[in-house]
Amino acid sequence: MGKVLVLVGLGIAALGVIVMLGVPLGRLPGDIVVRRGSFSFYFPLATSIVLSILLTLLMSFLRR
């Protein structure tokens, strides 16, 4: 359990460093944005796909 918590913490720290460096996480091309008047809708499609791939690779790495 301790190793998992350390890995999760390191992952969150790495994500924070990536965001601080200016990588536009959450605003990737392929994300759907609809703005009409005072209404706006944002669906992070490309971001969800990238995160899914990264988490799948991470979980497969941790299983071994």
PDB file of N, CA, C and O in Angstrom:
ATOM      1  N   MET A   1       0.821  -1.189   0.000  1.00  0.00           N
ATOM      2  CA  MET A   1       0.000   0.000   0.000  1.00  0.00           C
ATOM      3  C   MET A   1       0.870   1.260   0.000  1.00  0.00           C
ATOM      4  O   MET A   1       0.541   2.252  -0.650  1.00  0.00           O
ATOM      5  N   GLY A   2       1.979   1.208   0.733  1.00  0.00           N
ATOM      6  CA  GLY A   2       2.861   2.364   0.800  1.00  0.00           C
ATOM      7  C   GLY A   2       3.474   2.712  -0.539  1.00  0.00           C
ATOM      8  O   GLY A   2       3.594   3.886  -0.889  1.00  0.00           O
ATOM      9  N   LYS A   3       3.866   1.681  -1.298  1.00  0.00           N
ATOM     10  CA  LYS A   3       4.476   1.923  -2.612  1.00  0.00           C
ATOM     11  C   LYS A   3       3.471   2.564  -3.561  1.00  0.00           C
ATOM     12  O   LYS A   3       3.822   3.450  -4.340  1.00  0.00           O
ATOM     13  N   VAL A   4       2.230   2.118  -3.493  1.00  0.00           N
ATOM     14  CA  VAL A   4       1.197   2.676  -4.367  1.00  0.00           C
ATOM     15  C   VAL A   4       0.974   4.152  -4.042  1.00  0.00           C
ATOM     16  O   VAL A   4       0.848   4.976  -4.948  1.00  0.00           O
ATOM     17  N   LEU A   5       0.926   4.483  -2.762  1.00  0.00           N
ATOM     18  CA  LEU A   5       0.730   5.878  -2.382  1.00  0.00           C
ATOM     19  C   LEU A   5       1.894   6.758  -2.829  1.00  0.00           C
ATOM     20  O   LEU A   5       1.688   7.892  -3.262  1.00  0.00           O
ATOM     21  N   VAL A   6       3.111   6.237  -2.725  1.00  0.00           N
ATOM     22  CA  VAL A   6       4.279   6.992  -3.186  1.00  0.00           C
ATOM     23  C   VAL A   6       4.201   7.198  -4.694  1.00  0.00           C
ATOM     24  O   VAL A   6       4.472   8.299  -5.175  1.00  0.00           O
ATOM     25  N   LEU A   7       3.839   6.174  -5.444  1.00  0.00           N
ATOM     26  CA  LEU A   7       3.734   6.304  -6.899  1.00  0.00           C
ATOM     27  C   LEU A   7       2.639   7.281  -7.304  1.00  0.00           C
ATOM     28  O   LEU A   7       2.815   8.064  -8.237  1.00  0.00           O
ATOM     29  N   VAL A   8       1.511   7.235  -6.605  1.00  0.00           N
ATOM     30  CA  VAL A   8       0.430   8.174  -6.911  1.00  0.00           C
ATOM     31  C   VAL A   8       0.895   9.604  -6.623  1.00  0.00           C
ATOM     32  O   VAL A   8       0.628  10.517  -7.404  1.00  0.00           O
ATOM     33  N   GLY A   9       1.582   9.791  -5.514  1.00  0.00           N
ATOM     34  CA  GLY A   9       2.096  11.118  -5.178  1.00  0.00           C
ATOM     35  C   GLY A   9       3.095  11.627  -6.194  1.00  0.00           C
ATOM     36  O   GLY A   9       3.067  12.799  -6.569  1.00  0.00           O
ATOM     37  N   LEU A  10       3.980  10.747  -6.642  1.00  0.00           N
ATOM     38  CA  LEU A  10       4.951  11.143  -7.667  1.00  0.00           C
ATOM     39  C   LEU A  10       4.259  11.472  -8.984  1.00  0.00           C
ATOM     40  O   LEU A  10       4.671  12.388  -9.696  1.00  0.00           O
ATOM     41  N   GLY A  11       3.216  10.729  -9.304  1.00  0.00           N
ATOM     42  CA  GLY A  11       2.457  10.997 -10.527  1.00  0.00           C
ATOM     43  C   GLY A  11       1.777  12.354 -10.479  1.00  0.00           C
ATOM     44  O   GLY A  11       1.774  13.091 -11.465  1.00  0.00           O
ATOM     45  N   ILE A  12       1.195  12.682  -9.322  1.00  0.00           N
ATOM     46  CA  ILE A  12       0.547  13.980  -9.179  1.00  0.00           C
ATOM     47  C   ILE A  12       1.580  15.097  -9.240  1.00  0.00           C
ATOM     48  O   ILE A  12       1.331  16.139  -9.846  1.00  0.00           O
ATOM     49  N   ALA A  13       2.741  14.886  -8.616  1.00  0.00           N
ATOM     50  CA  ALA A  13       3.802  15.889  -8.670  1.00  0.00           C
ATOM     51  C   ALA A  13       4.299  16.078 -10.102  1.00  0.00           C
ATOM     52  O   ALA A  13       4.538  17.209 -10.527  1.00  0.00           O
ATOM     53  N   ALA A  14       4.456  14.996 -10.843  1.00  0.00           N
ATOM     54  CA  ALA A  14       4.902  15.082 -12.240  1.00  0.00           C
ATOM     55  C   ALA A  14       3.870  15.827 -13.084  1.00  0.00           C
ATOM     56  O   ALA A  14       4.233  16.624 -13.950  1.00  0.00           O
ATOM     57  N   LEU A  15       2.611  15.574 -12.839  1.00  0.00           N
ATOM     58  CA  LEU A  15       1.555  16.276 -13.563  1.00  0.00           C
ATOM     59  C   LEU A  15       1.598  17.771 -13.256  1.00  0.00           C
ATOM     60  O   LEU A  15       1.396  18.597 -14.147  1.00  0.00           O
ATOM     61  N   GLY A  16       1.858  18.115 -12.005  1.00  0.00           N
ATOM     62  CA  GLY A  16       1.987  19.517 -11.624  1.00  0.00           C
ATOM     63  C   GLY A  16       3.146  20.197 -12.318  1.00  0.00           C
ATOM     64  O   GLY A  16       3.025  21.344 -12.749  1.00  0.00           O
ATOM     65  N   VAL A  17       4.270  19.507 -12.433  1.00  0.00           N
ATOM     66  CA  VAL A  17       5.437  20.071 -13.126  1.00  0.00           C
ATOM     67  C   VAL A  17       5.130  20.270 -14.602  1.00  0.00           C
ATOM     68  O   VAL A  17       5.520  21.281 -15.187  1.00  0.00           O
ATOM     69  N   ILE A  18       4.441  19.323 -15.203  1.00  0.00           N
ATOM     70  CA  ILE A  18       4.091  19.439 -16.626  1.00  0.00           C
ATOM     71  C   ILE A  18       3.196  20.648 -16.853  1.00  0.00           C
ATOM     72  O   ILE A  18       3.396  21.394 -17.812  1.00  0.00           O
ATOM     73  N   VAL A  19       2.219  20.849 -15.986  1.00  0.00           N
ATOM     74  CA  VAL A  19       1.318  21.991 -16.126  1.00  0.00           C
ATOM     75  C   VAL A  19       2.077  23.300 -15.896  1.00  0.00           C
ATOM     76  O   VAL A  19       1.831  24.285 -16.592  1.00  0.00           O
ATOM     77  N   MET A  20       2.996  23.320 -14.928  1.00  0.00           N
ATOM     78  CA  MET A  20       3.777  24.529 -14.665  1.00  0.00           C
ATOM     79  C   MET A  20       4.694  24.887 -15.833  1.00  0.00           C
ATOM     80  O   MET A  20       4.991  26.063 -16.042  1.00  0.00           O
ATOM     81  N   LEU A  21       5.145  23.893 -16.594  1.00  0.00           N
ATOM     82  CA  LEU A  21       6.001  24.155 -17.750  1.00  0.00           C
ATOM     83  C   LEU A  21       5.228  24.725 -18.932  1.00  0.00           C
ATOM     84  O   LEU A  21       5.828  25.171 -19.910  1.00  0.00           O
ATOM     85  N   GLY A  22       3.912  24.713 -18.847  1.00  0.00           N
ATOM     86  CA  GLY A  22       3.107  25.339 -19.885  1.00  0.00           C
ATOM     87  C   GLY A  22       2.491  24.392 -20.881  1.00  0.00           C
ATOM     88  O   GLY A  22       1.973  24.839 -21.904  1.00  0.00           O
ATOM     89  N   VAL A  23       2.526  23.085 -20.621  1.00  0.00           N
ATOM     90  CA  VAL A  23       1.873  22.137 -21.523  1.00  0.00           C
ATOM     91  C   VAL A  23       0.364  22.327 -21.371  1.00  0.00           C
ATOM     92  O   VAL A  23      -0.154  22.275 -20.255  1.00  0.00           O
ATOM     93  N   PRO A  24      -0.341  22.546 -22.475  1.00  0.00           N
ATOM     94  CA  PRO A  24      -1.772  22.867 -22.377  1.00  0.00           C
ATOM     95  C   PRO A  24      -2.634  21.638 -22.083  1.00  0.00           C
ATOM     96  O   PRO A  24      -3.416  21.202 -22.928  1.00  0.00           O
ATOM     97  N   LEU A  25      -2.489  21.098 -20.909  1.00  0.00           N
ATOM     98  CA  LEU A  25      -3.283  19.939 -20.527  1.00  0.00           C
ATOM     99  C   LEU A  25      -4.719  20.388 -20.309  1.00  0.00           C
ATOM    100  O   LEU A  25      -4.966  21.277 -19.494  1.00  0.00           O
ATOM    101  N   GLY A  26      -5.643  19.810 -21.000  1.00  0.00           N
ATOM    102  CA  GLY A  26      -7.034  20.198 -20.871  1.00  0.00           C
ATOM    103  C   GLY A  26      -7.494  21.110 -21.986  1.00  0.00           C
ATOM    104  O   GLY A  26      -8.684  21.410 -22.081  1.00  0.00           O
ATOM    105  N   ARG A  27      -6.598  21.551 -22.820  1.00  0.00           N
ATOM    106  CA  ARG A  27      -6.950  22.405 -23.960  1.00  0.00           C
ATOM    107  C   ARG A  27      -6.278  21.879 -25.222  1.00  0.00           C
ATOM    108  O   ARG A  27      -5.663  22.638 -25.971  1.00  0.00           O
ATOM    109  N   LEU A  28      -6.397  20.594 -25.446  1.00  0.00           N
ATOM    110  CA  LEU A  28      -5.765  19.977 -26.604  1.00  0.00           C
ATOM    111  C   LEU A  28      -6.643  20.131 -27.840  1.00  0.00           C
ATOM    112  O   LEU A  28      -7.860  20.277 -27.727  1.00  0.00           O
ATOM    113  N   PRO A  29      -6.026  20.098 -29.018  1.00  0.00           N
ATOM    114  CA  PRO A  29      -6.830  20.070 -30.245  1.00  0.00           C
ATOM    115  C   PRO A  29      -7.661  18.789 -30.248  1.00  0.00           C
ATOM    116  O   PRO A  29      -7.136  17.709 -29.979  1.00  0.00           O
ATOM    117  N   GLY A  30      -8.909  18.901 -30.541  1.00  0.00           N
ATOM    118  CA  GLY A  30      -9.804  17.750 -30.492  1.00  0.00           C
ATOM    119  C   GLY A  30     -10.778  17.843 -29.335  1.00  0.00           C
ATOM    120  O   GLY A  30     -11.751  17.091 -29.280  1.00  0.00           O
ATOM    121  N   ASP A  31     -10.528  18.757 -28.410  1.00  0.00           N
ATOM    122  CA  ASP A  31     -11.493  19.018 -27.347  1.00  0.00           C
ATOM    123  C   ASP A  31     -12.638  19.829 -27.941  1.00  0.00           C
ATOM    124  O   ASP A  31     -12.415  20.702 -28.781  1.00  0.00           O
ATOM    125  N   ILE A  32     -13.843  19.546 -27.513  1.00  0.00           N
ATOM    126  CA  ILE A  32     -15.024  20.183 -28.084  1.00  0.00           C
ATOM    127  C   ILE A  32     -15.426  21.374 -27.218  1.00  0.00           C
ATOM    128  O   ILE A  32     -15.643  21.234 -26.014  1.00  0.00           O
ATOM    129  N   VAL A  33     -15.521  22.543 -27.843  1.00  0.00           N
ATOM    130  CA  VAL A  33     -15.939  23.758 -27.149  1.00  0.00           C
ATOM    131  C   VAL A  33     -17.075  24.389 -27.941  1.00  0.00           C
ATOM    132  O   VAL A  33     -16.937  24.654 -29.136  1.00  0.00           O
ATOM    133  N   VAL A  34     -18.203  24.630 -27.268  1.00  0.00           N
ATOM    134  CA  VAL A  34     -19.348  25.287 -27.897  1.00  0.00           C
ATOM    135  C   VAL A  34     -19.671  26.522 -27.065  1.00  0.00           C
ATOM    136  O   VAL A  34     -19.908  26.424 -25.861  1.00  0.00           O
ATOM    137  N   ARG A  35     -19.677  27.684 -27.714  1.00  0.00           N
ATOM    138  CA  ARG A  35     -20.020  28.936 -27.041  1.00  0.00           C
ATOM    139  C   ARG A  35     -21.136  29.617 -27.810  1.00  0.00           C
ATOM    140  O   ARG A  35     -20.999  29.910 -28.998  1.00  0.00           O
ATOM    141  N   ARG A  36     -22.245  29.869 -27.121  1.00  0.00           N
ATOM    142  CA  ARG A  36     -23.380  30.566 -27.734  1.00  0.00           C
ATOM    143  C   ARG A  36     -23.961  31.520 -26.714  1.00  0.00           C
ATOM    144  O   ARG A  36     -24.597  31.100 -25.747  1.00  0.00           O
ATOM    145  N   GLY A  37     -23.744  32.778 -26.927  1.00  0.00           N
ATOM    146  CA  GLY A  37     -24.258  33.781 -26.003  1.00  0.00           C
ATOM    147  C   GLY A  37     -23.634  33.621 -24.626  1.00  0.00           C
ATOM    148  O   GLY A  37     -22.412  33.662 -24.485  1.00  0.00           O
ATOM    149  N   SER A  38     -24.465  33.442 -23.621  1.00  0.00           N
ATOM    150  CA  SER A  38     -23.966  33.279 -22.259  1.00  0.00           C
ATOM    151  C   SER A  38     -23.750  31.817 -21.898  1.00  0.00           C
ATOM    152  O   SER A  38     -23.377  31.509 -20.766  1.00  0.00           O
ATOM    153  N   PHE A  39     -23.978  30.915 -22.841  1.00  0.00           N
ATOM    154  CA  PHE A  39     -23.827  29.478 -22.605  1.00  0.00           C
ATOM    155  C   PHE A  39     -22.515  28.988 -23.199  1.00  0.00           C
ATOM    156  O   PHE A  39     -22.175  29.321 -24.334  1.00  0.00           O
ATOM    157  N   SER A  40     -21.784  28.200 -22.431  1.00  0.00           N
ATOM    158  CA  SER A  40     -20.578  27.574 -22.977  1.00  0.00           C
ATOM    159  C   SER A  40     -20.525  26.128 -22.497  1.00  0.00           C
ATOM    160  O   SER A  40     -20.868  25.820 -21.356  1.00  0.00           O
ATOM    161  N   PHE A  41     -20.087  25.252 -23.395  1.00  0.00           N
ATOM    162  CA  PHE A  41     -19.990  23.823 -23.113  1.00  0.00           C
ATOM    163  C   PHE A  41     -18.604  23.362 -23.534  1.00  0.00           C
ATOM    164  O   PHE A  41     -18.152  23.646 -24.644  1.00  0.00           O
ATOM    165  N   TYR A  42     -17.934  22.647 -22.634  1.00  0.00           N
ATOM    166  CA  TYR A  42     -16.583  22.162 -22.912  1.00  0.00           C
ATOM    167  C   TYR A  42     -16.540  20.669 -22.642  1.00  0.00           C
ATOM    168  O   TYR A  42     -16.849  20.232 -21.533  1.00  0.00           O
ATOM    169  N   PHE A  43     -16.160  19.875 -23.645  1.00  0.00           N
ATOM    170  CA  PHE A  43     -16.017  18.435 -23.486  1.00  0.00           C
ATOM    171  C   PHE A  43     -14.597  18.050 -23.896  1.00  0.00           C
ATOM    172  O   PHE A  43     -14.252  18.135 -25.075  1.00  0.00           O
ATOM    173  N   PRO A  44     -13.766  17.625 -22.933  1.00  0.00           N
ATOM    174  CA  PRO A  44     -12.355  17.338 -23.222  1.00  0.00           C
ATOM    175  C   PRO A  44     -12.152  15.955 -23.851  1.00  0.00           C
ATOM    176  O   PRO A  44     -11.638  15.049 -23.194  1.00  0.00           O
ATOM    177  N   LEU A  45     -12.541  15.788 -25.090  1.00  0.00           N
ATOM    178  CA  LEU A  45     -12.462  14.491 -25.767  1.00  0.00           C
ATOM    179  C   LEU A  45     -11.014  14.040 -25.953  1.00  0.00           C
ATOM    180  O   LEU A  45     -10.660  12.933 -25.547  1.00  0.00           O
ATOM    181  N   ALA A  46     -10.185  14.867 -26.553  1.00  0.00           N
ATOM    182  CA  ALA A  46      -8.783  14.491 -26.804  1.00  0.00           C
ATOM    183  C   ALA A  46      -8.025  14.314 -25.493  1.00  0.00           C
ATOM    184  O   ALA A  46      -7.204  13.405 -25.372  1.00  0.00           O
ATOM    185  N   THR A  47      -8.291  15.164 -24.522  1.00  0.00           N
ATOM    186  CA  THR A  47      -7.633  15.044 -23.225  1.00  0.00           C
ATOM    187  C   THR A  47      -8.006  13.734 -22.554  1.00  0.00           C
ATOM    188  O   THR A  47      -7.153  13.085 -21.947  1.00  0.00           O
ATOM    189  N   SER A  48      -9.274  13.333 -22.654  1.00  0.00           N
ATOM    190  CA  SER A  48      -9.722  12.074 -22.064  1.00  0.00           C
ATOM    191  C   SER A  48      -9.030  10.880 -22.719  1.00  0.00           C
ATOM    192  O   SER A  48      -8.653   9.926 -22.038  1.00  0.00           O
ATOM    193  N   ILE A  49      -8.866  10.933 -24.022  1.00  0.00           N
ATOM    194  CA  ILE A  49      -8.210   9.833 -24.735  1.00  0.00           C
ATOM    195  C   ILE A  49      -6.742   9.732 -24.332  1.00  0.00           C
ATOM    196  O   ILE A  49      -6.237   8.637 -24.085  1.00  0.00           O
ATOM    197  N   VAL A  50      -6.054  10.880 -24.265  1.00  0.00           N
ATOM    198  CA  VAL A  50      -4.640  10.879 -23.870  1.00  0.00           C
ATOM    199  C   VAL A  50      -4.478  10.356 -22.447  1.00  0.00           C
ATOM    200  O   VAL A  50      -3.596   9.538 -22.190  1.00  0.00           O
ATOM    201  N   LEU A  51      -5.312  10.813 -21.522  1.00  0.00           N
ATOM    202  CA  LEU A  51      -5.234  10.341 -20.139  1.00  0.00           C
ATOM    203  C   LEU A  51      -5.545   8.857 -20.031  1.00  0.00           C
ATOM    204  O   LEU A  51      -4.930   8.152 -19.230  1.00  0.00           O
ATOM    205  N   SER A  52      -6.486   8.376 -20.823  1.00  0.00           N
ATOM    206  CA  SER A  52      -6.822   6.958 -20.816  1.00  0.00           C
ATOM    207  C   SER A  52      -5.644   6.110 -21.278  1.00  0.00           C
ATOM    208  O   SER A  52      -5.357   5.067 -20.690  1.00  0.00           O
ATOM    209  N   ILE A  53      -4.969   6.551 -22.321  1.00  0.00           N
ATOM    210  CA  ILE A  53      -3.803   5.814 -22.816  1.00  0.00           C
ATOM    211  C   ILE A  53      -2.689   5.818 -21.777  1.00  0.00           C
ATOM    212  O   ILE A  53      -2.072   4.785 -21.519  1.00  0.00           O
ATOM    213  N   LEU A  54      -2.434   6.977 -21.184  1.00  0.00           N
ATOM    214  CA  LEU A  54      -1.373   7.061 -20.173  1.00  0.00           C
ATOM    215  C   LEU A  54      -1.679   6.197 -18.957  1.00  0.00           C
ATOM    216  O   LEU A  54      -0.793   5.510 -18.448  1.00  0.00           O
ATOM    217  N   LEU A  55      -2.918   6.223 -18.488  1.00  0.00           N
ATOM    218  CA  LEU A  55      -3.284   5.406 -17.331  1.00  0.00           C
ATOM    219  C   LEU A  55      -3.239   3.914 -17.652  1.00  0.00           C
ATOM    220  O   LEU A  55      -2.865   3.109 -16.798  1.00  0.00           O
ATOM    221  N   THR A  56      -3.614   3.540 -18.867  1.00  0.00           N
ATOM    222  CA  THR A  56      -3.533   2.141 -19.280  1.00  0.00           C
ATOM    223  C   THR A  56      -2.083   1.665 -19.291  1.00  0.00           C
ATOM    224  O   THR A  56      -1.782   0.568 -18.819  1.00  0.00           O
ATOM    225  N   LEU A  57      -1.191   2.487 -19.828  1.00  0.00           N
ATOM    226  CA  LEU A  57       0.226   2.124 -19.830  1.00  0.00           C
ATOM    227  C   LEU A  57       0.783   2.038 -18.417  1.00  0.00           C
ATOM    228  O   LEU A  57       1.561   1.135 -18.110  1.00  0.00           O
ATOM    229  N   LEU A  58       0.392   2.966 -17.561  1.00  0.00           N
ATOM    230  CA  LEU A  58       0.849   2.961 -16.179  1.00  0.00           C
ATOM    231  C   LEU A  58       0.369   1.719 -15.439  1.00  0.00           C
ATOM    232  O   LEU A  58       1.142   1.092 -14.715  1.00  0.00           O
ATOM    233  N   MET A  59      -0.877   1.366 -15.610  1.00  0.00           N
ATOM    234  CA  MET A  59      -1.418   0.190 -14.923  1.00  0.00           C
ATOM    235  C   MET A  59      -0.790  -1.100 -15.441  1.00  0.00           C
ATOM    236  O   MET A  59      -0.543  -2.020 -14.661  1.00  0.00           O
ATOM    237  N   SER A  60      -0.530  -1.179 -16.735  1.00  0.00           N
ATOM    238  CA  SER A  60       0.109  -2.384 -17.266  1.00  0.00           C
ATOM    239  C   SER A  60       1.556  -2.490 -16.769  1.00  0.00           C
ATOM    240  O   SER A  60       2.072  -3.588 -16.559  1.00  0.00           O
ATOM    241  N   PHE A  61       2.198  -1.337 -16.587  1.00  0.00           N
ATOM    242  CA  PHE A  61       3.553  -1.324 -16.055  1.00  0.00           C
ATOM    243  C   PHE A  61       3.576  -1.753 -14.586  1.00  0.00           C
ATOM    244  O   PHE A  61       4.482  -2.469 -14.158  1.00  0.00           O
ATOM    245  N   LEU A  62       2.582  -1.314 -13.821  1.00  0.00           N
ATOM    246  CA  LEU A  62       2.525  -1.651 -12.396  1.00  0.00           C
ATOM    247  C   LEU A  62       2.158  -3.117 -12.144  1.00  0.00           C
ATOM    248  O   LEU A  62       2.519  -3.677 -11.108  1.00  0.00           O
ATOM    249  N   ARG A  63       1.446  -3.737 -13.083  1.00  0.00           N
ATOM    250  CA  ARG A  63       1.066  -5.146 -12.925  1.00  0.00           C
ATOM    251  C   ARG A  63       2.265  -6.087 -13.004  1.00  0.00           C
ATOM    252  O   ARG A  63       2.263  -7.154 -12.390  1.00  0.00           O
ATOM    253  N   ARG A  64       3.272  -5.696 -13.749  1.00  0.00           N
ATOM    254  CA  ARG A  64       4.433  -6.578 -13.960  1.00  0.00           C
ATOM    255  C   ARG A  64       5.348  -6.606 -12.787  1.00  0.00           C
ATOM    256  O   ARG A  64       6.365  -7.299 -12.814  1.00  0.00           O
TER     257      ARG A  64
END
